[in-house]
Amino acid sequence: MSEPMPTQKSQELYERAKAVVPKGVYGHYGPAVVEDGPVFFSSAEGARFTDVDGNSYIDWMCAYGPNILGYNHPAVEEAAAKQAADGSTVSLAAPVMVELAEELVDMVDGADWALFGKNGADATGLAVMVARAATGRRYILKIEGGYHGSTPWMQAPGNKGTIAEDQAFVIEVPWNDADAVQSAIAAHPGDIACFISSPYHHPVFADNELPAEGYWAAVEAACRDAGIVVILDEVRSGFRIDLAGAHVAYGFTPDLMCFGKAIGNGHPLAALAGSDALKEAAADTFFTGTQFFNAAPMAAGLATLRELRAADAANAATEIGIRLGDALGDVASAHGHELRMSGVPAMPYLRVVSEGGSKFHARWVAECIRRGAYLLSYHNNFVCAAHTDDDIKRTCDIADAAFTALA
């Protein structure tokens, strides 16, 4: 039976961190998942990482999405290292930026140009600016509970450090409600610049929801009629549903597409891709950053896109995700529980359905982490091309031990 693993060095390092770093580890990488769980890693390879205490974990979070080919992927790391040896941040842009843009435009359906930043919020923030520049309008239409980064306009009202005015021009509507989109458009005639949404709804602490039949077609039609820019946020889902874009799978055509996380397989890179109709507005929108032109991450991104094609990674991750969900479902059933998987298989939201509710589910996930399967209870998980059937089997053994520990 899998036993809990000690994390004393992680806890000691966390105490040191709190003396010099607010919260010790801030944002979503903090140790909120399990109080005595791992906080700091020492190495990573493929679909696993090792913490500073020497414990190995099968990583079903994949760094919250960036790991799509496997940690320390040889082709990606070789490309980044070669470019870094020649120079990364220099007073001029590197040719690899052009190559990367060409590759992305060739891969993603409907993309005619690309701009690059570092984090997903760079891409989503720029997308909104381009939409406002193109339309001369103010309002942003988004989905309730939809997350598009941590800049003030994207945060929930009342969050520390934000003010009410930050969300003054943000309108929220329920997911899968095309009539609500139409009503919002009617309530703000001629003043909505864009509609921004993930391809499907993946909030935290809730089952994920796929688009209803005809939803995206209806939303696109309403936005076209009103001259509203359609922004697809694929920061989280990019290259896990369809390499050509999730809009291909769901049957619509966005004007702007935001990518991040997986595009560099862990190297800091994000991209905004768009149609020719918005190229002039994008050129007129001021967008820059000292590190935006890092050549080494762009070389990693170029290698990542090529490897994704070679590995048919979206379909591979989907198949692994299906097998993971089925196998964990059998384990849960053997213990008298239901394991519900929602969203897409390549980034599934897993939830144990039991009389104990969400608290039981969180405790089960914590027990899995303590034994070497790194999952999250409140967030969708991720699958990468490096995950194997052996990883699924080992995860099921850990899940079985976790259920037994909670019996």
Secondary structure in CASP SS format (residue, H / E / C, confidence):
PFRMAT SS
TARGET T0000
AUTHOR 0000-0000-0000
METHOD secondary structure of the structure
MODEL  1
M C 1.00
S C 1.00
E C 1.00
P C 1.00
M C 1.00
P C 1.00
T C 1.00
Q H 1.00
K H 1.00
S H 1.00
Q H 1.00
E H 1.00
L H 1.00
Y H 1.00
E H 1.00
R H 1.00
A H 1.00
K H 1.00
A H 1.00
V H 1.00
V C 1.00
P C 1.00
K C 1.00
G C 1.00
V C 1.00
Y C 1.00
G H 1.00
H H 1.00
Y H 1.00
G C 1.00
P C 1.00
A C 1.00
V C 1.00
V C 1.00
E C 1.00
D C 1.00
G C 1.00
P C 1.00
V C 1.00
F C 1.00
F E 1.00
S E 1.00
S E 1.00
A E 1.00
E E 1.00
G E 1.00
A C 1.00
R E 1.00
F E 1.00
T E 1.00
D E 1.00
V C 1.00
D C 1.00
G C 1.00
N C 1.00
S E 1.00
Y E 1.00
I E 1.00
D E 1.00
W C 1.00
M C 1.00
C H 1.00
A H 1.00
Y H 1.00
G C 1.00
P C 1.00
N C 1.00
I C 1.00
L C 1.00
G C 1.00
Y E 1.00
N C 1.00
H C 1.00
P H 1.00
A H 1.00
V H 1.00
E H 1.00
E H 1.00
A H 1.00
A H 1.00
A H 1.00
K H 1.00
Q H 1.00
A H 1.00
A H 1.00
D H 1.00
G C 1.00
S C 1.00
T C 1.00
V C 1.00
S C 1.00
L C 1.00
A C 1.00
A C 1.00
P H 1.00
V H 1.00
M H 1.00
V H 1.00
E H 1.00
L H 1.00
A H 1.00
E H 1.00
E H 1.00
L H 1.00
V H 1.00
D H 1.00
M H 1.00
V C 1.00
D C 1.00
G C 1.00
A C 1.00
D C 1.00
W E 1.00
A E 1.00
L E 1.00
F E 1.00
G E 1.00
K C 1.00
N C 1.00
G H 1.00
A H 1.00
D H 1.00
A H 1.00
T H 1.00
G H 1.00
L H 1.00
A H 1.00
V H 1.00
M H 1.00
V H 1.00
A H 1.00
R H 1.00
A H 1.00
A H 1.00
T H 1.00
G C 1.00
R C 1.00
R C 1.00
Y E 1.00
I E 1.00
L E 1.00
K E 1.00
I E 1.00
E C 1.00
G C 1.00
G C 1.00
Y C 1.00
H C 1.00
G C 1.00
S C 1.00
T C 1.00
P H 1.00
W H 1.00
M H 1.00
Q C 1.00
A C 1.00
P C 1.00
G C 1.00
N C 1.00
K C 1.00
G C 1.00
T C 1.00
I C 1.00
A H 1.00
E H 1.00
D H 1.00
Q H 1.00
A C 1.00
F C 1.00
V E 1.00
I E 1.00
E E 1.00
V E 1.00
P C 1.00
W C 1.00
N C 1.00
D C 1.00
A H 1.00
D H 1.00
A H 1.00
V H 1.00
Q H 1.00
S H 1.00
A H 1.00
I H 1.00
A H 1.00
A H 1.00
H C 1.00
P C 1.00
G C 1.00
D C 1.00
I E 1.00
A E 1.00
C E 1.00
F E 1.00
I E 1.00
S E 1.00
S C 1.00
P C 1.00
Y C 1.00
H E 1.00
H C 1.00
P C 1.00
V C 1.00
F C 1.00
A C 1.00
D C 1.00
N C 1.00
E E 1.00
L C 1.00
P C 1.00
A C 1.00
E C 1.00
G C 1.00
Y H 1.00
W H 1.00
A H 1.00
A H 1.00
V H 1.00
E H 1.00
A H 1.00
A H 1.00
C H 1.00
R H 1.00
D H 1.00
A H 1.00
G C 1.00
I C 1.00
V E 1.00
V E 1.00
I E 1.00
L E 1.00
D E 1.00
E C 1.00
V C 1.00
R C 1.00
S C 1.00
G C 1.00
F C 1.00
R C 1.00
I C 1.00
D C 1.00
L C 1.00
A C 1.00
G C 1.00
A H 1.00
H H 1.00
V H 1.00
A H 1.00
Y H 1.00
G C 1.00
F C 1.00
T C 1.00
P C 1.00
D C 1.00
L E 1.00
M E 1.00
C E 1.00
F E 1.00
G C 1.00
K H 1.00
A H 1.00
I H 1.00
G H 1.00
N C 1.00
G C 1.00
H C 1.00
P C 1.00
L C 1.00
A E 1.00
A E 1.00
L E 1.00
A E 1.00
G E 1.00
S C 1.00
D H 1.00
A H 1.00
L H 1.00
K H 1.00
E H 1.00
A H 1.00
A H 1.00
A H 1.00
D H 1.00
T C 1.00
F C 1.00
F C 1.00
T C 1.00
G C 1.00
T C 1.00
Q C 1.00
F C 1.00
F C 1.00
N C 1.00
A H 1.00
A H 1.00
P H 1.00
M H 1.00
A H 1.00
A H 1.00
G H 1.00
L H 1.00
A H 1.00
T H 1.00
L H 1.00
R H 1.00
E H 1.00
L H 1.00
R H 1.00
A H 1.00
A H 1.00
D C 1.00
A H 1.00
A H 1.00
N H 1.00
A H 1.00
A H 1.00
T H 1.00
E H 1.00
I H 1.00
G H 1.00
I H 1.00
R H 1.00
L H 1.00
G H 1.00
D H 1.00
A H 1.00
L H 1.00
G H 1.00
D H 1.00
V H 1.00
A H 1.00
S H 1.00
A H 1.00
H C 1.00
G C 1.00
H C 1.00
E E 1.00
L E 1.00
R E 1.00
M E 1.00
S E 1.00
G C 1.00
V C 1.00
P C 1.00
A C 1.00
M C 1.00
P C 1.00
Y E 1.00
L E 1.00
R E 1.00
V E 1.00
V E 1.00
S C 1.00
E C 1.00
G C 1.00
G H 1.00
S H 1.00
K H 1.00
F H 1.00
H H 1.00
A H 1.00
R H 1.00
W H 1.00
V H 1.00
A H 1.00
E H 1.00
C H 1.00
I H 1.00
R H 1.00
R H 1.00
G C 1.00
A E 1.00
Y E 1.00
L C 1.00
L C 1.00
S C 1.00
Y C 1.00
H C 1.00
N C 1.00
N C 1.00
F C 1.00
V C 1.00
C C 1.00
A C 1.00
A C 1.00
H C 1.00
T C 1.00
D H 1.00
D H 1.00
D H 1.00
I H 1.00
K H 1.00
R H 1.00
T H 1.00
C H 1.00
D H 1.00
I H 1.00
A H 1.00
D H 1.00
A H 1.00
A H 1.00
F H 1.00
T H 1.00
A H 1.00
L H 1.00
A C 1.00
END
